[in-house]
């Protein structure tokens, strides 16, 4: 099926996907980098991201509590 | 507590537990960059598989997440049957073992719409991107719809 594509953050995506990216503020390059990883790397990357976010949230919590 | 979902999933695969990874971890497998703090799997809830599940999880000290005081999930409790979902805390992270996925159905229906990923020493089944989109749309929470967006973009990127 022919699909009209547009440039979106350096990638050729359908107009629909480009609108989704714009609306949701998606980092297309990050998703592409994840898809280029092996299955193991994808899961490990996800867990490292979650762990880093938890650490940031913990620092925020301590800051709010004056510790 | 350090989460290590891959350790849990590897053990389930090695012990031949019938399961399919769904939820946020499956979305991460399909390219989603959204963080998730638990691991959702749909499991075959028959007695034999639940026995294998309990044995496989024993090294992770699983306890029911919503029971006070904490109660272990082991072969004895697994054998009681009547499960719909099993929500667990383990020493490798939160593990939700689901009997049914909204919009898709039970383990067998999810397995039919799953893909197999090779991790070298073991293989794991993940819900396909298309099926995950169906499930996430059926859930319909804001975070699910955000995941749908990432999965749709990922689907196009994988064609490039």
Backbone of each chain as ProteinMPNN parsed JSONL, in Angstrom:
{"seq_chain_A": "XXXXXXXXXXXXXXXXXXXXXXXXXXXXXXXXXXXXXXXXXXXXXXXXXXXXXXXXXXXXXXXXXXX", "coords_chain_A": {"N_chain_A": [[0.845, -1.197, 0.0], [0.65, 2.137, -0.944], [1.84, 4.872, 0.862], [1.577, 8.089, 1.939], [4.366, 9.852, 3.017], [5.993, 11.869, 5.497], [8.624, 14.082, 6.562], [9.798, 13.536, 9.774], [11.287, 14.482, 12.539], [13.619, 13.742, 11.261], [13.042, 11.259, 10.264], [11.182, 9.268, 7.934], [7.882, 9.206, 8.152], [4.407, 8.173, 8.244], [1.782, 10.54, 7.631], [-0.128, 10.401, 9.605], [1.301, 9.132, 11.752], [3.233, 11.064, 12.175], [1.691, 13.124, 13.149], [0.847, 11.995, 15.527], [3.293, 11.831, 16.863], [3.887, 14.542, 17.121], [1.722, 15.41, 18.705], [1.996, 13.893, 21.077], [4.542, 14.398, 21.861], [6.71, 12.707, 21.251], [9.917, 11.15, 21.26], [11.352, 10.313, 18.495], [13.811, 9.34, 17.602], [14.777, 8.053, 19.879], [13.034, 5.878, 20.155], [13.68, 4.554, 17.788], [16.347, 3.911, 18.338], [15.995, 2.098, 20.426], [14.647, 0.059, 19.077], [16.666, -0.825, 17.481], [18.185, -2.251, 19.185], [19.132, -5.416, 20.765], [16.799, -8.012, 21.84], [17.365, -8.554, 24.594], [18.836, -6.27, 25.342], [16.878, -4.336, 25.005], [15.042, -4.832, 27.095], [16.707, -4.58, 29.324], [17.485, -1.92, 29.043], [15.038, -0.658, 29.454], [14.569, -1.265, 32.127], [16.721, 0.005, 33.352], [16.083, 2.645, 32.786], [13.702, 2.898, 34.228], [14.683, 2.492, 36.815], [16.391, 4.685, 37.079], [14.537, 6.772, 36.982], [13.119, 6.249, 39.302], [15.106, 6.799, 41.174], [15.414, 9.545, 40.805], [12.882, 10.401, 41.582], [12.983, 9.696, 44.266], [14.999, 11.38, 45.227], [13.675, 13.8, 44.864], [11.567, 13.44, 46.661], [12.944, 13.351, 49.096], [14.012, 15.896, 49.121], [11.704, 17.476, 49.276], [10.891, 16.729, 51.78], [12.788, 17.844, 53.317], [15.218, 16.554, 53.857]], "CA_chain_A": [[0.0, 0.0, 0.0], [1.382, 3.394, -0.951], [1.459, 5.708, 1.99], [2.281, 9.367, 1.881], [5.195, 10.037, 4.204], [6.53, 13.22, 5.728], [9.794, 14.069, 7.429], [9.438, 13.729, 11.18], [12.52, 14.356, 13.33], [14.644, 13.078, 10.463], [12.558, 9.952, 9.797], [10.014, 9.329, 7.052], [6.733, 8.555, 8.783], [3.117, 8.556, 7.68], [1.271, 11.798, 8.192], [-0.806, 10.043, 10.86], [2.294, 8.922, 12.807], [3.881, 12.345, 12.449], [0.768, 13.885, 14.006], [0.913, 11.362, 16.852], [4.575, 12.256, 17.445], [3.747, 15.954, 17.486], [0.733, 15.531, 19.778], [2.441, 13.244, 22.314], [5.916, 14.786, 22.185], [7.508, 11.476, 21.228], [11.29, 11.205, 20.757], [11.39, 9.253, 17.483], [15.153, 8.76, 17.591], [14.919, 7.142, 21.014], [12.331, 4.626, 19.812], [14.481, 3.885, 16.759], [17.534, 3.325, 18.993], [15.544, 0.915, 21.175], [14.338, -1.002, 18.113], [17.934, -1.331, 16.943], [18.819, -3.073, 20.228], [18.725, -6.823, 20.858], [15.724, -8.156, 22.831], [17.9, -8.427, 25.959], [19.183, -4.868, 25.575], [15.638, -3.547, 25.123], [14.479, -5.001, 28.443], [17.649, -4.005, 30.29], [17.389, -0.464, 28.894], [13.778, -0.242, 30.084], [14.728, -1.342, 33.588], [17.653, 1.066, 33.776], [15.322, 3.891, 32.727], [12.775, 2.912, 35.364], [15.474, 2.647, 38.048], [16.867, 6.071, 37.121], [13.39, 7.614, 37.322], [12.83, 6.036, 40.724], [16.12, 7.517, 41.953], [15.086, 10.972, 40.717], [11.696, 10.62, 42.41], [13.408, 9.577, 45.665], [15.704, 12.624, 45.546], [12.626, 14.81, 44.979], [10.829, 13.203, 47.904], [13.796, 13.756, 50.223], [14.125, 17.355, 49.068], [10.441, 18.035, 49.782], [10.797, 16.433, 53.209], [13.831, 18.578, 54.013], [16.368, 15.704, 54.218]], "C_chain_A": [[0.885, 1.254, 0.0], [0.893, 4.271, 0.192], [2.268, 7.001, 1.882], [3.086, 9.531, 3.165], [5.665, 11.486, 4.287], [7.761, 13.083, 6.606], [9.368, 14.379, 8.862], [10.687, 13.442, 12.02], [13.586, 13.552, 12.571], [14.253, 11.701, 9.952], [11.332, 10.147, 8.904], [8.888, 8.512, 7.68], [5.461, 8.952, 8.049], [2.658, 9.865, 8.325], [0.587, 11.529, 9.538], [0.21, 9.911, 11.999], [2.979, 10.232, 13.184], [2.99, 13.202, 13.363], [0.758, 13.318, 15.428], [2.178, 11.82, 17.581], [4.47, 13.683, 17.96], [2.854, 16.105, 18.72], [1.271, 15.028, 21.113], [3.863, 13.622, 22.713], [6.869, 13.601, 22.216], [8.891, 11.737, 20.641], [11.466, 10.04, 19.786], [12.745, 8.553, 17.472], [15.358, 7.766, 18.717], [14.235, 5.799, 20.718], [13.126, 3.846, 18.768], [15.712, 3.212, 17.388], [17.147, 2.063, 19.752], [15.285, -0.242, 20.208], [15.6, -1.59, 17.481], [18.665, -2.221, 17.951], [18.378, -4.532, 20.113], [17.569, -6.918, 21.858], [16.216, -7.97, 24.267], [18.194, -6.961, 26.28], [17.932, -4.006, 25.747], [15.07, -3.629, 26.543], [15.399, -4.375, 29.484], [17.595, -2.475, 30.244], [16.142, 0.051, 29.611], [13.919, -0.243, 31.608], [15.676, -0.279, 34.11], [16.936, 2.409, 33.789], [14.392, 4.006, 33.927], [13.526, 3.149, 36.668], [15.956, 4.088, 38.188], [15.727, 7.015, 37.516], [13.035, 7.48, 38.804], [13.828, 6.789, 41.597], [15.828, 9.014, 41.959], [13.882, 11.281, 41.614], [12.056, 10.577, 43.891], [14.143, 10.842, 46.114], [14.678, 13.744, 45.741], [11.871, 14.693, 46.284], [11.63, 13.668, 49.111], [13.908, 15.274, 50.295], [12.88, 17.993, 49.663], [10.314, 17.846, 51.288], [11.917, 17.093, 54.015], [15.004, 17.733, 54.455], [17.506, 15.918, 53.24]], "O_chain_A": [[1.763, 1.401, 0.85], [-0.306, 4.387, 0.447], [3.491, 6.979, 1.751], [2.556, 9.37, 4.265], [5.723, 12.211, 3.293], [7.924, 12.087, 7.311], [8.669, 15.359, 9.121], [11.084, 12.288, 12.182], [14.347, 12.787, 13.164], [15.046, 11.043, 9.279], [10.548, 11.076, 9.1], [8.945, 7.283, 7.729], [5.437, 9.944, 7.321], [3.096, 10.233, 9.415], [0.703, 12.315, 10.479], [0.029, 10.489, 13.072], [3.269, 10.481, 14.355], [3.485, 13.913, 14.238], [0.673, 14.062, 16.405], [2.136, 12.154, 18.765], [4.897, 13.997, 19.071], [3.187, 16.832, 19.656], [1.042, 15.644, 22.154], [4.34, 13.221, 23.775], [7.726, 13.502, 23.093], [9.028, 12.453, 19.649], [11.701, 8.908, 20.208], [12.822, 7.331, 17.349], [16.032, 6.752, 18.54], [14.785, 4.733, 20.993], [13.234, 2.623, 18.851], [16.074, 2.094, 17.021], [17.878, 1.073, 19.73], [15.657, -1.383, 20.482], [15.591, -2.725, 17.004], [19.652, -2.87, 17.606], [17.386, -4.846, 19.455], [17.374, -5.996, 22.65], [15.559, -7.304, 25.066], [17.846, -6.472, 27.355], [17.926, -3.061, 26.536], [14.667, -2.618, 27.117], [14.934, -3.718, 30.415], [17.653, -1.816, 31.282], [16.188, 1.075, 30.292], [13.445, 0.668, 32.286], [15.461, 0.276, 35.187], [17.149, 3.221, 34.689], [14.298, 5.057, 34.562], [13.073, 3.908, 37.524], [15.935, 4.649, 39.284], [15.93, 7.947, 38.294], [12.698, 8.459, 39.47], [13.459, 7.35, 42.63], [15.974, 9.676, 42.986], [13.863, 12.292, 42.316], [11.5, 11.334, 44.686], [13.944, 11.321, 47.231], [14.796, 14.542, 46.67], [11.568, 15.692, 46.937], [11.094, 14.292, 50.027], [13.901, 15.862, 51.376], [12.973, 18.932, 50.454], [9.722, 18.669, 51.986], [11.995, 16.932, 55.233], [15.738, 18.146, 55.353], [18.56, 15.295, 53.373]]}, "seq_chain_B": "XXXXXXXXXXXXXXXXXXXXXXXXXXXXXXXXXXXXXXXXXXXXXXXXXXXXXXXXXXXXXXXXXXXXXXXXXXXXXXXXXXXXXXXXXXXXXXXXXXXXXXXXXXXXXXXXXXXXXXXXXXXXXXXXXXXXXXXXXXXXXXXXXXXXXXXXXXXXXXXX", "coords_chain_B": {"N_chain_B": [[14.714, -2.318, 46.704], [16.057, -4.113, 44.026], [14.977, -4.311, 40.74], [14.707, -7.031, 38.537], [13.575, -8.094, 36.005], [14.183, -9.681, 33.867], [15.57, -11.793, 34.934], [13.557, -13.15, 36.304], [11.83, -13.787, 34.161], [13.496, -15.375, 32.622], [13.829, -17.557, 34.306], [11.198, -18.548, 34.437], [10.907, -19.308, 31.772], [12.884, -21.264, 31.562], [11.868, -23.185, 33.214], [9.777, -24.063, 31.824], [7.277, -22.848, 32.118], [4.047, -21.922, 31.082], [3.569, -18.994, 29.57], [2.979, -15.578, 28.531], [4.52, -12.539, 27.865], [3.105, -9.467, 28.659], [1.742, -6.104, 28.745], [3.676, -3.321, 30.08], [6.385, -4.158, 29.847], [6.314, -5.756, 27.581], [5.643, -3.758, 25.808], [7.979, -2.237, 25.94], [9.698, -4.067, 24.762], [8.783, -3.867, 22.187], [9.688, -1.409, 21.493], [8.773, 0.816, 22.899], [9.464, 3.669, 24.888], [8.651, 4.122, 27.409], [8.716, 4.108, 30.956], [8.359, 1.308, 33.121], [7.172, -0.26, 36.081], [6.528, -2.723, 36.883], [6.085, -6.21, 36.085], [4.135, -7.752, 33.787], [2.532, -10.736, 33.095], [0.649, -13.027, 31.12], [-0.741, -16.011, 32.11], [-1.121, -19.567, 31.728], [-3.713, -20.862, 33.507], [-4.052, -23.441, 34.421], [-3.833, -26.234, 36.707], [-1.44, -27.713, 36.606], [0.334, -25.989, 35.302], [0.358, -23.845, 37.076], [1.588, -25.017, 39.229], [4.147, -25.391, 38.206], [4.767, -22.721, 37.874], [4.827, -21.786, 40.541], [6.963, -23.304, 41.564], [9.053, -22.372, 39.937], [9.19, -19.731, 40.734], [10.045, -19.851, 43.315], [12.664, -19.226, 44.186], [12.6, -16.518, 44.239], [11.283, -15.588, 46.395], [8.34, -15.13, 46.491], [5.501, -13.181, 47.413], [2.047, -12.527, 48.151], [0.833, -9.511, 46.957], [-1.233, -7.952, 47.977], [-1.966, -8.901, 50.407], [-2.313, -8.816, 53.887], [-1.288, -9.989, 56.97], [1.85, -10.47, 55.096], [1.73, -13.115, 52.723], [3.042, -16.117, 51.554], [3.49, -17.151, 48.134], [3.239, -20.267, 47.037], [3.713, -23.759, 46.116], [1.638, -25.022, 47.436], [-0.333, -23.05, 47.93], [-0.767, -22.328, 45.297], [-1.96, -24.588, 44.286], [-4.498, -24.492, 45.263], [-6.28, -23.383, 43.521], [-8.882, -21.706, 41.538], [-8.008, -19.268, 40.754], [-7.94, -15.982, 39.372], [-6.338, -13.778, 38.799], [-2.913, -13.333, 39.803], [-1.258, -11.478, 41.998], [1.901, -10.474, 42.671], [4.666, -9.753, 44.885], [8.125, -9.858, 44.497], [11.594, -10.745, 45.187], [12.835, -9.744, 43.023], [11.319, -7.856, 41.881], [8.017, -6.508, 41.054], [5.535, -8.772, 40.11], [2.921, -9.521, 38.056], [0.673, -11.993, 37.5], [-1.5, -12.789, 35.155], [-4.766, -13.958, 34.326], [-6.305, -13.36, 32.219], [-6.609, -11.124, 29.501], [-7.812, -7.963, 28.918], [-9.757, -7.334, 26.082], [-8.437, -9.22, 24.593], [-8.298, -11.895, 25.708], [-7.756, -15.168, 27.188], [-4.743, -17.013, 28.241], [-4.24, -18.798, 26.072], [-5.403, -17.523, 23.902], [-3.903, -15.211, 23.885], [-1.373, -16.281, 23.434], [-1.636, -17.17, 20.843], [-1.46, -14.813, 19.564], [1.092, -13.876, 19.817], [4.663, -13.206, 19.751], [7.856, -14.755, 19.347], [10.842, -14.315, 21.132], [14.327, -14.506, 20.899], [16.658, -15.027, 23.339], [19.138, -16.03, 23.405], [20.188, -18.128, 25.462], [17.675, -18.845, 26.142], [14.155, -18.618, 25.287], [11.514, -16.244, 24.967], [8.065, -15.511, 24.974], [6.344, -12.741, 23.689], [3.553, -10.566, 23.684], [2.266, -9.73, 20.502], [2.958, -6.711, 18.644], [0.659, -5.655, 17.429], [-1.431, -6.954, 18.802], [-0.933, -6.046, 21.358], [-1.497, -3.362, 21.079], [-4.256, -3.532, 20.662], [-5.012, -4.507, 23.205], [-4.118, -2.453, 24.89], [-5.641, -0.319, 23.984], [-8.127, -1.257, 24.733], [-7.886, -1.183, 27.493], [-7.562, 1.568, 27.95], [-6.684, 3.653, 29.663], [-5.047, 6.831, 30.34], [-2.202, 6.384, 30.32], [-2.081, 3.999, 28.946], [-2.983, 4.717, 26.416], [-0.994, 6.453, 25.679], [1.066, 4.65, 25.451], [0.1, 3.201, 23.266], [0.43, 5.106, 21.249], [3.241, 5.232, 21.113], [3.776, 2.632, 20.331], [2.571, 2.532, 17.821], [4.096, 4.374, 16.372], [6.553, 3.097, 16.602], [6.011, 0.815, 15.132], [5.95, 1.762, 12.528], [8.561, 2.687, 12.323], [9.997, 0.343, 12.432], [9.718, -0.656, 9.964], [11.409, 0.798, 8.464]], "CA_chain_B": [[14.716, -3.591, 45.975], [16.434, -4.008, 42.62], [14.148, -5.136, 39.863], [15.415, -7.749, 37.484], [12.5, -8.878, 35.392], [14.744, -10.678, 32.946], [15.902, -12.978, 35.752], [12.3, -13.868, 36.533], [11.327, -14.327, 32.892], [14.393, -16.466, 32.23], [13.526, -18.722, 35.144], [9.909, -19.08, 33.974], [11.134, -19.976, 30.478], [13.683, -22.473, 31.79], [11.035, -24.188, 33.893], [8.682, -24.382, 30.891], [5.989, -22.274, 32.508], [3.346, -21.373, 29.92], [3.265, -17.586, 29.826], [3.275, -14.589, 27.49], [4.747, -11.225, 28.471], [2.173, -8.442, 28.184], [1.932, -4.872, 29.51], [4.749, -2.365, 29.809], [7.623, -4.812, 29.408], [6.095, -6.123, 26.18], [5.727, -2.506, 25.054], [9.415, -1.928, 25.842], [10.246, -4.991, 23.761], [8.387, -3.378, 20.857], [10.285, -0.103, 21.223], [8.278, 1.904, 23.749], [10.474, 4.218, 25.79], [7.99, 4.448, 28.672], [9.191, 3.308, 32.089], [7.364, 0.492, 33.804], [7.713, -0.676, 37.374], [6.114, -4.095, 37.178], [6.15, -7.124, 34.952], [2.845, -8.429, 33.615], [2.5, -11.898, 32.2], [-0.58, -13.804, 31.132], [-0.319, -17.395, 32.323], [-2.109, -20.636, 31.69], [-4.088, -21.038, 34.921], [-4.353, -24.814, 34.825], [-3.13, -26.618, 37.945], [-0.084, -28.156, 36.293], [1.168, -24.819, 34.996], [0.523, -23.051, 38.302], [2.585, -25.719, 40.036], [5.448, -25.038, 37.615], [4.97, -21.298, 38.17], [5.221, -21.663, 41.944], [8.323, -23.859, 41.716], [10.001, -21.481, 39.261], [9.307, -18.463, 41.458], [10.414, -20.06, 44.722], [13.929, -18.554, 44.527], [12.371, -15.061, 44.28], [10.507, -15.305, 47.62], [7.111, -14.408, 46.11], [4.398, -13.014, 48.377], [0.895, -11.824, 47.581], [1.067, -8.085, 47.17], [-2.333, -7.27, 48.647], [-2.372, -9.615, 51.631], [-1.701, -8.38, 55.137], [0.171, -9.969, 56.814], [2.317, -11.085, 53.854], [1.522, -14.559, 52.59], [3.863, -16.633, 50.458], [2.894, -17.89, 47.026], [4.031, -21.48, 46.861], [2.987, -24.82, 45.425], [0.414, -25.353, 48.186], [-1.346, -22.028, 47.648], [-1.063, -22.394, 43.862], [-2.814, -25.751, 44.017], [-5.863, -24.254, 45.755], [-7.11, -23.119, 42.347], [-9.825, -20.589, 41.605], [-7.32, -18.0, 40.506], [-8.206, -15.154, 38.195], [-5.047, -13.102, 38.647], [-2.051, -13.524, 40.97], [-0.44, -10.27, 42.099], [3.006, -10.859, 43.548], [5.923, -9.053, 45.132], [9.23, -10.806, 44.58], [12.848, -10.024, 45.448], [13.34, -9.218, 41.753], [10.352, -6.897, 41.381], [6.581, -6.84, 41.07], [5.134, -9.671, 39.011], [1.486, -9.783, 37.996], [0.35, -13.144, 36.651], [-2.891, -12.541, 34.804], [-5.436, -15.066, 33.663], [-7.095, -12.872, 31.091], [-6.24, -9.767, 29.095], [-8.965, -7.253, 28.362], [-9.675, -7.112, 24.641], [-7.78, -10.348, 23.911], [-8.734, -13.18, 26.25], [-6.889, -15.905, 28.12], [-3.383, -17.339, 27.808], [-4.196, -19.443, 24.757], [-5.711, -16.5, 22.905], [-2.738, -14.312, 23.826], [-0.252, -17.013, 22.822], [-1.88, -17.188, 19.396], [-1.152, -13.48, 19.031], [2.378, -13.501, 20.408], [5.875, -13.448, 18.966], [8.893, -15.386, 20.164], [12.115, -13.588, 21.087], [15.456, -15.36, 21.257], [17.601, -14.373, 24.244], [20.356, -16.831, 23.434], [20.033, -19.374, 26.222], [16.252, -19.114, 26.378], [13.246, -17.812, 24.452], [10.354, -15.701, 25.695], [6.985, -15.025, 24.11], [5.774, -11.425, 23.976], [2.375, -10.22, 22.892], [2.662, -9.002, 19.29], [2.683, -5.27, 18.72], [-0.737, -5.405, 17.06], [-2.287, -7.413, 19.897], [-0.702, -5.148, 22.495], [-2.255, -2.139, 20.782], [-5.665, -3.86, 20.939], [-5.18, -4.607, 24.66], [-3.927, -1.134, 25.503], [-6.827, 0.486, 23.651], [-9.236, -1.767, 25.542], [-7.695, -0.667, 28.859], [-8.03, 2.93, 27.735], [-6.215, 4.682, 30.581], [-4.122, 7.749, 29.635], [-0.873, 5.796, 30.097], [-2.221, 2.971, 27.904], [-3.11, 5.382, 25.117], [0.34, 6.961, 25.365], [1.814, 3.476, 24.978], [-0.39, 2.921, 21.904], [1.094, 6.055, 20.343], [4.643, 4.817, 20.938], [3.783, 1.37, 19.581], [2.233, 2.83, 16.427], [5.285, 4.986, 15.758], [7.553, 2.026, 16.526], [5.642, -0.079, 14.037], [6.399, 2.365, 11.261], [10.028, 2.758, 12.323], [10.565, -0.99, 12.212], [9.67, -0.899, 8.518], [12.447, 1.611, 7.798]], "C_chain_B": [[15.108, -3.347, 44.521], [15.511, -4.892, 41.79], [15.03, -5.819, 38.827], [14.414, -8.696, 36.827], [13.043, -9.96, 34.464], [15.126, -11.958, 33.689], [14.655, -13.827, 35.979], [11.837, -14.547, 35.246], [12.185, -15.495, 32.414], [14.055, -17.732, 33.002], [12.202, -19.364, 34.708], [10.097, -19.857, 32.671], [11.877, -21.296, 30.693], [12.863, -23.588, 32.423], [9.793, -24.535, 33.069], [7.302, -23.948, 31.389], [5.342, -21.694, 31.241], [2.924, -19.938, 30.235], [3.588, -16.751, 28.591], [3.455, -13.249, 28.202], [3.802, -10.211, 27.823], [2.538, -7.124, 28.884], [3.167, -4.081, 29.106], [6.033, -3.0, 29.308], [7.492, -5.265, 27.945], [6.17, -4.871, 25.298], [7.187, -2.084, 24.889], [10.085, -2.811, 24.797], [9.935, -4.499, 22.345], [8.815, -1.927, 20.621], [9.778, 1.049, 22.061], [9.373, 2.352, 24.712], [9.882, 4.528, 27.163], [8.451, 3.521, 29.794], [8.044, 2.506, 32.682], [7.998, -0.09, 35.059], [7.22, -2.059, 37.783], [6.194, -4.925, 35.904], [4.832, -7.886, 34.894], [3.005, -9.6, 32.655], [1.103, -12.502, 32.263], [-0.144, -15.26, 31.194], [-1.49, -18.348, 32.096], [-2.443, -20.99, 33.142], [-4.428, -22.482, 35.274], [-3.395, -25.242, 35.951], [-1.674, -26.975, 37.679], [0.841, -26.958, 36.043], [1.386, -23.958, 36.236], [1.529, -23.7, 39.239], [3.996, -25.379, 39.523], [5.79, -23.573, 37.921], [5.48, -21.121, 39.6], [6.648, -22.183, 42.169], [9.361, -22.905, 41.116], [10.239, -20.206, 40.063], [9.885, -18.622, 42.86], [11.692, -19.323, 45.105], [13.772, -17.036, 44.626], [11.524, -14.645, 45.487], [9.195, -14.571, 47.322], [6.09, -14.343, 47.246], [3.258, -12.286, 47.671], [0.993, -10.351, 47.948], [-0.016, -7.44, 48.02], [-2.77, -7.957, 49.938], [-1.592, -9.089, 52.828], [-2.18, -9.331, 56.225], [0.586, -10.687, 55.533], [2.129, -12.598, 53.862], [2.293, -15.047, 51.373], [3.004, -17.259, 49.371], [3.78, -19.108, 46.792], [3.161, -22.558, 46.206], [1.664, -25.164, 46.121], [-0.682, -24.336, 47.871], [-1.746, -22.058, 46.162], [-2.077, -23.488, 43.562], [-4.261, -25.536, 44.472], [-6.828, -23.937, 44.615], [-8.028, -21.927, 42.534], [-9.198, -19.244, 41.321], [-7.872, -17.288, 39.283], [-6.928, -14.412, 37.816], [-4.241, -13.343, 39.919], [-1.073, -12.351, 41.01], [0.657, -10.502, 43.128], [4.064, -9.769, 43.696], [7.0, -10.123, 45.143], [10.504, -10.017, 44.884], [13.504, -9.54, 44.148], [12.326, -8.262, 41.117], [8.913, -7.4, 41.426], [6.241, -7.685, 39.85], [3.63, -9.905, 39.104], [1.232, -10.903, 36.999], [-1.15, -13.092, 36.381], [-3.488, -13.738, 34.078], [-6.116, -14.66, 32.378], [-6.665, -11.433, 30.785], [-7.432, -9.117, 28.401], [-8.758, -7.015, 26.868], [-9.08, -8.282, 23.872], [-8.266, -11.708, 24.398], [-7.674, -13.844, 27.109], [-5.515, -16.199, 27.515], [-3.348, -17.866, 26.383], [-4.465, -18.424, 23.638], [-4.558, -15.502, 22.763], [-1.553, -15.003, 23.142], [-0.403, -17.019, 21.296], [-1.539, -15.849, 18.748], [0.151, -12.955, 19.62], [3.512, -13.761, 19.426], [6.94, -13.988, 19.91], [10.192, -14.594, 20.011], [13.223, -14.481, 21.62], [16.443, -14.565, 22.113], [18.909, -15.169, 24.348], [20.129, -18.148, 24.129], [18.573, -19.741, 26.441], [15.414, -18.251, 25.443], [12.035, -17.395, 25.292], [9.325, -15.248, 24.666], [6.475, -13.669, 24.617], [4.511, -11.264, 23.138], [2.838, -9.454, 21.656], [2.307, -7.525, 19.444], [1.205, -4.998, 18.449], [-1.687, -5.802, 18.189], [-2.153, -6.503, 21.119], [-1.465, -3.835, 22.3], [-3.742, -2.364, 21.068], [-5.913, -3.85, 22.448], [-5.085, -3.236, 25.323], [-5.117, -0.21, 25.199], [-8.018, 0.048, 24.491], [-9.122, -1.277, 26.989], [-8.071, 0.818, 28.913], [-7.6, 3.998, 28.723], [-5.253, 5.612, 29.832], [-2.763, 7.116, 29.349], [-0.937, 4.686, 29.042], [-2.261, 3.614, 26.518], [-1.782, 6.004, 24.691], [1.223, 5.823, 24.838], [1.404, 3.126, 23.555], [0.311, 3.826, 20.896], [2.522, 5.617, 20.056], [4.729, 3.535, 20.107], [3.478, 1.611, 18.102], [3.428, 3.443, 15.702], [6.378, 3.932, 15.588], [7.284, 1.077, 15.373], [6.097, 0.468, 12.688], [7.924, 2.405, 11.189], [10.657, 1.403, 12.018], [10.553, -1.342, 10.73], [10.791, -0.177, 7.792], [13.745, 0.819, 7.709]], "O_chain_B": [[14.549, -2.47, 43.863], [15.298, -6.064, 42.102], [15.983, -5.231, 38.315], [14.411, -9.905, 37.059], [12.435, -11.017, 34.301], [15.02, -13.059, 33.15], [14.688, -15.052, 35.863], [11.495, -15.73, 35.243], [11.675, -16.476, 31.874], [13.999, -18.827, 32.442], [12.104, -20.588, 34.623], [9.52, -20.929, 32.49], [11.543, -22.314, 30.087], [13.119, -24.771, 32.204], [8.881, -25.209, 33.548], [6.294, -24.6, 31.115], [6.014, -21.055, 30.431], [2.039, -19.703, 31.057], [4.362, -17.162, 27.726], [2.639, -12.871, 29.042], [3.715, -10.116, 26.599], [3.567, -7.059, 29.557], [3.639, -4.153, 27.972], [6.702, -2.443, 28.438], [8.444, -5.168, 27.171], [6.693, -4.916, 24.184], [7.585, -1.625, 23.818], [10.939, -2.351, 24.038], [10.727, -4.693, 21.423], [8.364, -1.289, 19.669], [10.297, 2.16, 21.952], [10.106, 1.536, 25.272], [10.551, 5.139, 27.996], [8.563, 2.309, 29.608], [6.905, 2.97, 32.735], [9.195, -0.373, 35.098], [7.47, -2.509, 38.901], [6.349, -4.4, 34.802], [4.462, -8.579, 35.841], [3.542, -9.462, 31.556], [0.455, -12.495, 33.309], [0.716, -15.693, 30.428], [-2.66, -17.994, 32.248], [-1.561, -21.37, 33.912], [-5.031, -22.732, 36.318], [-2.309, -24.686, 36.115], [-0.782, -26.586, 38.434], [1.979, -26.925, 36.513], [2.469, -23.405, 36.428], [2.243, -23.007, 39.964], [4.908, -25.116, 40.306], [6.942, -23.233, 38.19], [6.445, -20.395, 39.838], [7.435, -21.564, 42.885], [10.411, -22.662, 41.711], [11.345, -19.667, 40.074], [10.184, -17.628, 43.522], [11.804, -18.839, 46.232], [14.698, -16.342, 45.047], [11.101, -13.494, 45.589], [8.969, -13.487, 47.86], [5.854, -15.329, 47.945], [3.474, -11.531, 46.723], [1.211, -9.998, 49.107], [0.26, -6.466, 48.721], [-3.818, -7.634, 50.496], [-0.371, -8.938, 52.779], [-3.39, -9.476, 56.398], [-0.207, -11.421, 54.944], [2.343, -13.265, 54.874], [2.206, -14.46, 50.294], [1.942, -17.82, 49.639], [4.938, -18.978, 46.393], [2.029, -22.3, 45.798], [0.694, -25.549, 45.469], [-1.818, -24.709, 47.58], [-2.908, -21.843, 45.818], [-2.94, -23.334, 42.698], [-5.147, -26.308, 44.107], [-8.03, -24.183, 44.716], [-7.968, -21.227, 43.545], [-9.785, -18.201, 41.61], [-8.226, -17.919, 38.287], [-6.502, -14.423, 36.661], [-4.814, -13.537, 40.991], [-0.178, -12.242, 40.171], [0.379, -10.702, 44.31], [4.32, -8.985, 42.782], [6.811, -11.185, 45.735], [10.506, -8.786, 44.846], [14.605, -8.99, 44.175], [12.461, -7.9, 39.948], [8.638, -8.545, 41.781], [6.606, -7.361, 38.72], [3.131, -10.421, 40.104], [1.533, -10.779, 35.812], [-1.961, -13.324, 37.277], [-2.811, -14.433, 33.321], [-6.461, -15.502, 31.548], [-6.396, -10.641, 31.688], [-7.98, -9.647, 27.434], [-7.7, -6.547, 26.449], [-9.194, -8.346, 22.648], [-8.607, -12.575, 23.593], [-6.81, -13.181, 27.683], [-5.169, -15.71, 26.439], [-2.524, -17.434, 25.577], [-3.839, -18.462, 22.579], [-4.275, -15.013, 21.669], [-0.823, -14.382, 22.369], [0.576, -16.889, 20.561], [-1.353, -15.765, 17.534], [0.298, -11.762, 19.886], [3.342, -14.44, 18.413], [6.926, -13.714, 21.11], [10.591, -14.248, 18.899], [13.077, -15.127, 22.658], [16.994, -13.558, 21.668], [19.682, -14.983, 25.287], [19.903, -19.171, 23.482], [18.277, -20.849, 26.886], [15.905, -17.275, 24.877], [11.606, -18.109, 26.198], [9.667, -14.681, 23.628], [6.213, -13.485, 25.806], [4.425, -11.77, 22.019], [3.724, -8.606, 21.76], [1.469, -7.149, 20.264], [0.574, -4.208, 19.152], [-2.633, -5.076, 18.496], [-3.128, -6.229, 21.818], [-2.009, -3.276, 23.252], [-4.408, -1.502, 21.641], [-6.89, -3.269, 22.92], [-5.875, -2.906, 26.207], [-5.539, 0.576, 26.048], [-8.824, 0.877, 24.914], [-10.13, -0.991, 27.634], [-8.801, 1.258, 29.801], [-8.08, 5.13, 28.654], [-4.702, 5.226, 28.802], [-2.223, 7.286, 28.257], [0.037, 4.457, 28.325], [-1.65, 3.116, 25.572], [-1.476, 6.079, 23.501], [2.014, 6.005, 23.912], [2.252, 2.793, 22.728], [0.732, 3.378, 19.83], [2.966, 5.625, 18.908], [5.633, 3.372, 19.287], [4.064, 0.965, 17.233], [3.734, 3.079, 14.566], [7.047, 3.882, 14.556], [8.209, 0.594, 14.72], [6.566, -0.274, 11.824], [8.509, 2.185, 10.129], [11.727, 1.331, 11.414], [11.291, -2.224, 10.291], [11.096, -0.493, 6.642], [14.739, 1.321, 7.185]]}, "name": "protein", "num_of_chains": 2, "seq": "XXXXXXXXXXXXXXXXXXXXXXXXXXXXXXXXXXXXXXXXXXXXXXXXXXXXXXXXXXXXXXXXXXXXXXXXXXXXXXXXXXXXXXXXXXXXXXXXXXXXXXXXXXXXXXXXXXXXXXXXXXXXXXXXXXXXXXXXXXXXXXXXXXXXXXXXXXXXXXXXXXXXXXXXXXXXXXXXXXXXXXXXXXXXXXXXXXXXXXXXXXXXXXXXXXXXXXXXXXXXXXXXXXX"}
